[in-house]
């Protein structure tokens, strides 16, 4: 096999591994929502406890993103990724078999593993596949869109097929992190200097928080996350209260998800071929504006069009934000630190979105004010994306 053939085979194996690992990043969390009432009955949970169960992973995402770069340096980026896939697996098992305490402990464990790998995987892609960043970042962002879609569609049928056993329904998705662990462990032996973490100078670590570009990337990721979690958390309800049946509202949510996957696939490959990505950020913001504005102003008969446009904007902005973590840094260690900073800021912002929407609905008695609030967020997200799209890099040589 020639050197070129080996490189292509390595990139293909890397792509498959990234795909499977990405599927494991969201499916274990989203699989709870379709059977949440069944989980409440089986574990004797009240509404507050059930709400905590669904919000714990997002809190882990924001809180542990700071720790991920240190883990990558201390233990080696690739070893840490494998360990976290194991932690996700252990968390899913604990969640399913150890009663109410295990349900919450397991959720924290799997949320912690996902939080760390959210940060480290883009940095690993930058380190090992510099010439295939576009396709692999597309694979990573698409897998994190496909995973929730599969979980949303298949969890209830699986629950029914497993004789309505909540514990089995919770554990069945463990196949994804297990497969990701096996594949990534096999991949480690093929990667050059796979266990190198290397210390990062203290000045460089502290200096990242004083970099305007780092805050611009963090703002773009954070505001698009706020839009995504706010919009997806309430979209079926908005459609149903607008006059659609429950089935039609569910179909509208599916339209959003499908178009989200489409733009997640395309955007990173365009971004890596562009010297400046500000125009791509502006386009994603325009799609968000059209989608949210259409739901606000247009008749309900056209709701699927606006849900699809919002889905395009969501997938475009999310995948672009992830790709910017790679494009705006000179090396993998800086990519990991920027990823940690951006995701800590981003998921902290994102956690406020659904609460803000619910409060605005309660205060106004309708969905007009909440949607106007989301519309007001879009220009700020777009401005941060345009600023992040300048051809400037952060790194030790700057």
VEXVEXDREN-998599 format. One record per residue (C-alpha): residue in one letter; chain; y, x, z. Coordinates in steps of 0.02 Angstrom, whole numbers, plus 50000, padded with zeros to 5 digits. Example, Ala and Ser with C-alpha at 12.3 -4.5 7.8 and 13.67 -1.06 7.14 Angstrom:
2
{node A A {49775 50615 50390}}
{node S A {49947 50684 50357}}
% end
This chain:
398
{node X A {50000 50000 50000}}
{node X A {50170 50071 49951}}
{node X A {50312 50092 50075}}
{node X A {50404 49947 49994}}
{node X A {50251 49835 50007}}
{node X A {50229 49882 50190}}
{node X A {50412 49841 50224}}
{node X A {50394 49673 50137}}
{node X A {50233 49634 50232}}
{node X A {50318 49683 50395}}
{node X A {50467 49572 50359}}
{node X A {50351 49426 50316}}
{node X A {50252 49448 50477}}
{node X A {50416 49462 50570}}
{node X A {50477 49301 50489}}
{node X A {50319 49206 50541}}
{node X A {50335 49274 50718}}
{node X A {50519 49226 50730}}
{node X A {50478 49052 50663}}
{node X A {50342 49018 50792}}
{node X A {50444 49093 50935}}
{node X A {50592 48986 50882}}
{node X A {50489 48827 50884}}
{node X A {50448 48866 51066}}
{node X A {50633 48876 51113}}
{node X A {50671 48689 51113}}
{node X A {50511 48586 51096}}
{node X A {50459 48610 51280}}
{node X A {50627 48535 51333}}
{node X A {50648 48395 51206}}
{node X A {50468 48336 51232}}
{node X A {50520 48268 51402}}
{node X A {50647 48141 51337}}
{node X A {50530 48025 51239}}
{node X A {50416 47999 51392}}
{node X A {50546 48017 51530}}
{node X A {50515 47843 51600}}
{node X A {50328 47879 51605}}
{node X A {50364 48043 51696}}
{node X A {50472 47949 51822}}
{node X A {50328 47829 51856}}
{node X A {50197 47965 51869}}
{node X A {50299 48078 51983}}
{node X A {50396 47945 52078}}
{node X A {50567 48005 52022}}
{node X A {50731 47912 52037}}
{node X A {50868 47910 51907}}
{node X A {50963 48056 51985}}
{node X A {50807 48165 51990}}
{node X A {50765 48119 51810}}
{node X A {50941 48166 51755}}
{node X A {50924 48333 51846}}
{node X A {50759 48364 51757}}
{node X A {50843 48349 51586}}
{node X A {50997 48451 51633}}
{node X A {50910 48597 51720}}
{node X A {50864 48690 51558}}
{node X A {51044 48687 51494}}
{node X A {51105 48751 51663}}
{node X A {50977 48892 51648}}
{node X A {51041 48932 51474}}
{node X A {51217 48960 51539}}
{node X A {51172 49044 51703}}
{node X A {51042 49168 51642}}
{node X A {51123 49220 51479}}
{node X A {51217 49353 51580}}
{node X A {51053 49429 51642}}
{node X A {50967 49441 51473}}
{node X A {51054 49600 51407}}
{node X A {51013 49692 51569}}
{node X A {50830 49640 51555}}
{node X A {50828 49702 51375}}
{node X A {50897 49872 51430}}
{node X A {50790 49886 51585}}
{node X A {50621 49840 51514}}
{node X A {50645 49855 51326}}
{node X A {50703 49713 51216}}
{node X A {50534 49677 51136}}
{node X A {50436 49687 51299}}
{node X A {50561 49568 51381}}
{node X A {50542 49442 51238}}
{node X A {50351 49444 51257}}
{node X A {50365 49424 51446}}
{node X A {50484 49277 51428}}
{node X A {50365 49190 51308}}
{node X A {50236 49211 51446}}
{node X A {50358 49139 51572}}
{node X A {50386 48987 51460}}
{node X A {50198 48964 51451}}
{node X A {50179 48979 51641}}
{node X A {50323 48858 51669}}
{node X A {50244 48727 51557}}
{node X A {50079 48741 51650}}
{node X A {50161 48732 51821}}
{node X A {50266 48583 51764}}
{node X A {50111 48487 51712}}
{node X A {49990 48518 51856}}
{node X A {50084 48551 52019}}
{node X A {50158 48383 52067}}
{node X A {50344 48342 52085}}
{node X A {50390 48515 52155}}
{node X A {50299 48598 52011}}
{node X A {50385 48483 51887}}
{node X A {50556 48555 51935}}
{node X A {50496 48733 51969}}
{node X A {50408 48738 51800}}
{node X A {50564 48672 51714}}
{node X A {50668 48812 51792}}
{node X A {50538 48942 51741}}
{node X A {50528 48886 51560}}
{node X A {50716 48861 51551}}
{node X A {50740 49039 51614}}
{node X A {50622 49110 51483}}
{node X A {50708 49015 51344}}
{node X A {50880 49067 51407}}
{node X A {50836 49253 51397}}
{node X A {50753 49241 51226}}
{node X A {50903 49142 51160}}
{node X A {51002 49300 51189}}
{node X A {50878 49437 51146}}
{node X A {50803 49371 50983}}
{node X A {50961 49389 50875}}
{node X A {50982 49565 50943}}
{node X A {50800 49606 50901}}
{node X A {50827 49543 50724}}
{node X A {50978 49656 50707}}
{node X A {50881 49806 50773}}
{node X A {50725 49791 50666}}
{node X A {50770 49691 50510}}
{node X A {50945 49745 50461}}
{node X A {50912 49714 50276}}
{node X A {50837 49541 50306}}
{node X A {50964 49472 50431}}
{node X A {51007 49321 50323}}
{node X A {50830 49254 50296}}
{node X A {50776 49291 50474}}
{node X A {50929 49213 50555}}
{node X A {50899 49062 50442}}
{node X A {50719 49058 50504}}
{node X A {50775 49072 50685}}
{node X A {50907 48935 50676}}
{node X A {50796 48819 50573}}
{node X A {50650 48840 50693}}
{node X A {50763 48787 50837}}
{node X A {50808 48630 50739}}
{node X A {50630 48591 50682}}
{node X A {50555 48613 50857}}
{node X A {50655 48471 50936}}
{node X A {50623 48362 50784}}
{node X A {50435 48385 50799}}
{node X A {50443 48353 50987}}
{node X A {50546 48195 50963}}
{node X A {50431 48127 50828}}
{node X A {50260 48176 50898}}
{node X A {50271 48169 51088}}
{node X A {50243 47981 51103}}
{node X A {50098 47976 50978}}
{node X A {50020 48125 51068}}
{node X A {50046 48038 51236}}
{node X A {49956 47884 51170}}
{node X A {49817 47988 51091}}
{node X A {49791 48078 51258}}
{node X A {49753 47912 51345}}
{node X A {49931 47895 51412}}
{node X A {49909 48048 51524}}
{node X A {50083 48117 51565}}
{node X A {50014 48284 51624}}
{node X A {49922 48316 51461}}
{node X A {50073 48259 51360}}
{node X A {50181 48386 51453}}
{node X A {50060 48529 51427}}
{node X A {50008 48500 51246}}
{node X A {50161 48591 51176}}
{node X A {50109 48750 51267}}
{node X A {50022 48800 51105}}
{node X A {50192 48854 51036}}
{node X A {50242 48985 51166}}
{node X A {50062 49047 51174}}
{node X A {50058 49073 50986}}
{node X A {50230 49155 50992}}
{node X A {50172 49272 51130}}
{node X A {50017 49326 51035}}
{node X A {50113 49354 50873}}
{node X A {50257 49448 50954}}
{node X A {50139 49558 51054}}
{node X A {50050 49602 50891}}
{node X A {50218 49632 50808}}
{node X A {50272 49756 50942}}
{node X A {50143 49884 50885}}
{node X A {50217 49878 50709}}
{node X A {50398 49903 50760}}
{node X A {50477 50076 50770}}
{node X A {50540 50122 50943}}
{node X A {50489 49948 50998}}
{node X A {50511 49979 51183}}
{node X A {50677 50068 51177}}
{node X A {50808 49984 51281}}
{node X A {50925 50121 51327}}
{node X A {51068 50108 51451}}
{node X A {51235 50044 51394}}
{node X A {51390 50137 51455}}
{node X A {51479 50047 51595}}
{node X A {51644 50052 51501}}
{node X A {51566 49967 51351}}
{node X A {51489 49832 51460}}
{node X A {51651 49789 51545}}
{node X A {51754 49809 51389}}
{node X A {51667 49667 51298}}
{node X A {51754 49539 51406}}
{node X A {51921 49614 51354}}
{node X A {51882 49601 51168}}
{node X A {51976 49456 51085}}
{node X A {51842 49448 50950}}
{node X A {51706 49424 51082}}
{node X A {51802 49276 51154}}
{node X A {51828 49204 50979}}
{node X A {51642 49211 50941}}
{node X A {51604 49139 51113}}
{node X A {51730 48999 51086}}
{node X A {51656 48955 50918}}
{node X A {51478 48948 50987}}
{node X A {51534 48855 51142}}
{node X A {51637 48721 51056}}
{node X A {51505 48687 50924}}
{node X A {51376 48672 51065}}
{node X A {51490 48549 51155}}
{node X A {51503 48446 50995}}
{node X A {51315 48453 50966}}
{node X A {51259 48401 51140}}
{node X A {51394 48268 51155}}
{node X A {51357 48194 50984}}
{node X A {51167 48198 50992}}
{node X A {51163 48137 51171}}
{node X A {51253 47976 51127}}
{node X A {51228 47951 50939}}
{node X A {51084 47824 50951}}
{node X A {51182 47724 51079}}
{node X A {51341 47728 50973}}
{node X A {51244 47668 50819}}
{node X A {51154 47531 50917}}
{node X A {51314 47466 50996}}
{node X A {51395 47472 50824}}
{node X A {51273 47341 50762}}
{node X A {51115 47433 50708}}
{node X A {50945 47389 50778}}
{node X A {50855 47515 50888}}
{node X A {50744 47565 50741}}
{node X A {50895 47585 50626}}
{node X A {50987 47686 50759}}
{node X A {50835 47799 50775}}
{node X A {50833 47821 50587}}
{node X A {51017 47869 50592}}
{node X A {50976 48003 50719}}
{node X A {50836 48065 50605}}
{node X A {50960 48078 50460}}
{node X A {51073 48186 50570}}
{node X A {50924 48298 50614}}
{node X A {50863 48319 50435}}
{node X A {51034 48371 50370}}
{node X A {51055 48484 50521}}
{node X A {50897 48577 50466}}
{node X A {50956 48591 50285}}
{node X A {51122 48676 50327}}
{node X A {51039 48785 50459}}
{node X A {50927 48855 50323}}
{node X A {51064 48890 50196}}
{node X A {51215 48947 50297}}
{node X A {51155 49114 50369}}
{node X A {51100 49176 50198}}
{node X A {51273 49137 50128}}
{node X A {51359 49213 50280}}
{node X A {51275 49384 50266}}
{node X A {51327 49396 50083}}
{node X A {51510 49358 50124}}
{node X A {51634 49489 50184}}
{node X A {51731 49354 50277}}
{node X A {51651 49200 50355}}
{node X A {51810 49105 50398}}
{node X A {51792 48991 50247}}
{node X A {51616 48945 50301}}
{node X A {51682 48902 50475}}
{node X A {51818 48793 50398}}
{node X A {51689 48703 50289}}
{node X A {51578 48668 50440}}
{node X A {51728 48599 50534}}
{node X A {51772 48487 50387}}
{node X A {51596 48414 50385}}
{node X A {51608 48379 50572}}
{node X A {51777 48293 50547}}
{node X A {51711 48184 50407}}
{node X A {51555 48137 50503}}
{node X A {51639 48092 50667}}
{node X A {51789 48013 50580}}
{node X A {51676 47908 50470}}
{node X A {51582 47839 50620}}
{node X A {51749 47800 50701}}
{node X A {51836 47717 50553}}
{node X A {51709 47663 50422}}
{node X A {51598 47509 50423}}
{node X A {51429 47523 50509}}
{node X A {51340 47498 50342}}
{node X A {51388 47676 50295}}
{node X A {51335 47752 50462}}
{node X A {51193 47854 50385}}
{node X A {51316 47943 50271}}
{node X A {51424 47997 50418}}
{node X A {51274 48045 50523}}
{node X A {51214 48155 50379}}
{node X A {51384 48239 50360}}
{node X A {51392 48272 50547}}
{node X A {51216 48344 50536}}
{node X A {51271 48462 50398}}
{node X A {51420 48517 50502}}
{node X A {51311 48541 50656}}
{node X A {51179 48647 50571}}
{node X A {51311 48748 50479}}
{node X A {51416 48787 50633}}
{node X A {51267 48826 50745}}
{node X A {51178 48941 50622}}
{node X A {51343 49026 50577}}
{node X A {51381 49055 50761}}
{node X A {51211 49137 50787}}
{node X A {51233 49244 50631}}
{node X A {51405 49302 50688}}
{node X A {51323 49375 50844}}
{node X A {51237 49496 50725}}
{node X A {51375 49521 50596}}
{node X A {51514 49557 50722}}
{node X A {51419 49696 50814}}
{node X A {51375 49875 50764}}
{node X A {51210 49892 50857}}
{node X A {51073 49791 50939}}
{node X A {51128 49828 51118}}
{node X A {51304 49762 51083}}
{node X A {51229 49612 50992}}
{node X A {51128 49572 51149}}
{node X A {51282 49585 51261}}
{node X A {51388 49479 51144}}
{node X A {51247 49353 51131}}
{node X A {51236 49346 51322}}
{node X A {51423 49321 51341}}
{node X A {51436 49192 51202}}
{node X A {51288 49089 51262}}
{node X A {51343 49094 51444}}
{node X A {51514 49029 51393}}
{node X A {51439 48913 51262}}
{node X A {51310 48822 51366}}
{node X A {51429 48806 51513}}
{node X A {51549 48717 51395}}
{node X A {51406 48617 51318}}
{node X A {51350 48550 51486}}
{node X A {51519 48464 51508}}
{node X A {51512 48373 51340}}
{node X A {51392 48228 51374}}
{node X A {51474 48200 51545}}
{node X A {51646 48196 51462}}
{node X A {51584 48069 51334}}
{node X A {51509 47959 51468}}
{node X A {51666 47965 51574}}
{node X A {51778 47925 51424}}
{node X A {51666 47777 51380}}
{node X A {51671 47711 51559}}
{node X A {51860 47731 51568}}
{node X A {51898 47652 51399}}
{node X A {51757 47526 51383}}
{node X A {51711 47580 51207}}
{node X A {51667 47726 51094}}
{node X A {51836 47746 51008}}
{node X A {51912 47860 51140}}
{node X A {51756 47971 51158}}
{node X A {51746 47996 50970}}
{node X A {51933 48035 50961}}
{node X A {51906 48166 51096}}
{node X A {51768 48246 50992}}
{node X A {51880 48243 50839}}
{node X A {52012 48337 50941}}
{node X A {51885 48474 50982}}
{node X A {51843 48510 50799}}
{node X A {52007 48600 50752}}
{node X A {51990 48717 50901}}
{node X A {51810 48756 50852}}
{node X A {51864 48786 50672}}
{node X A {52006 48901 50724}}
{node X A {51888 49004 50832}}
{node X A {51766 49014 50686}}
{node X A {51899 49070 50563}}
{node X A {51956 49206 50685}}
{node X A {51774 49259 50711}}
{node X A {51749 49272 50523}}
{node X A {51862 49425 50503}}
{node X A {51766 49581 50445}}
{node X A {51782 49672 50612}}
{node X A {51641 49740 50720}}
{node X A {51620 49769 50906}}
{node X A {51522 49921 50962}}
{node X A {51524 50094 51041}}
{node X A {51611 50171 50889}}
{node X A {51761 50053 50898}}
% end
